C-alpha cells in the first residue's frame, strides 16, 4: 500500500507505474517507453537514428553494368543491397547503397567524410577520387592487380611470367548478350569492375564448350600471343 505522505528521498527502485504528478527535477535516465506528449525542450543528446528515414536525394548506383543507375527506391531486396555495397563500381558520390539508402541501412542523414589523419593501414579498396591524396615517393609493398594507365618510366629487370598479349575467343558470348569485354574492365567513370566469378562454369556460345575462364583474357583464359623473339 502506498504511504499517506511522500518519502523524503527517492526509492532505490523505479515505480511500476508513472506518478500522477510530474517530478520536481528531470530524471538522469531515459524512460522505458516514450511519453504521450512531446517534451517542452529538445533533448541535448542526438537520437541513434532519425524518426523517419529519408533516402539520399538523387543517389543512384554508379558504374555502367546491369545494376547501374538503380535508385534507392528501386532496391527491393537484401541481395541487391549486398551486391551494390560489396562492389566499388556501384558506389556513387562517396556513398555506398548501405550509406545512402534506407532499405540497405543508410539514409540522407548518414555522413561520410574523409578522416583528418591518414590511417595506419592502406584501405582494401581504391579511393574514388581522381587523384591520390598524397603521392608516395616509395614503391608500394605489393604489386597492383590492376594495370596502370601509362607505361612505366623504366623497363622491368625481371621477365614477365606470361606472354605479352592475349586474344579473347572470337564471337564469344555469355547468355547470348555478354562479351568478354562486358565481364571485366573499366567503365566510363574509370571504375574497375569484374564479373568473371559470377559466371564461373557457365559455357558460352558459339558451342566451343568453353567457360569465361577459358575464353576471356580478363578472366584468365583466351588465346595467348607469344612475345616477339629478339634477334631470332
Buried (B, 14 or more C-beta within 10 A) or exposed (E): EEEEEEEEEEEEEEEEEEEEEEEEEEEEEEEEEEEEEEEEEEEEEEEEEEEEBEBBEEBBBBBBBEBBBBBBEEBEEEEBBEBBBEBBBBBBEBBBBBBBBBBBBBBBEBEEEEEEEEEEEEEEEBEBEEEEEEEEEEEEEEEEEEEEEEEEEEEEEEEEEEEEEBEBBEEBBBEEEBBBEBBBBBBEEEBBBBBBEEBEEEBBEEEBEBBBBBBBBBBEBBEEEEEEEEEE
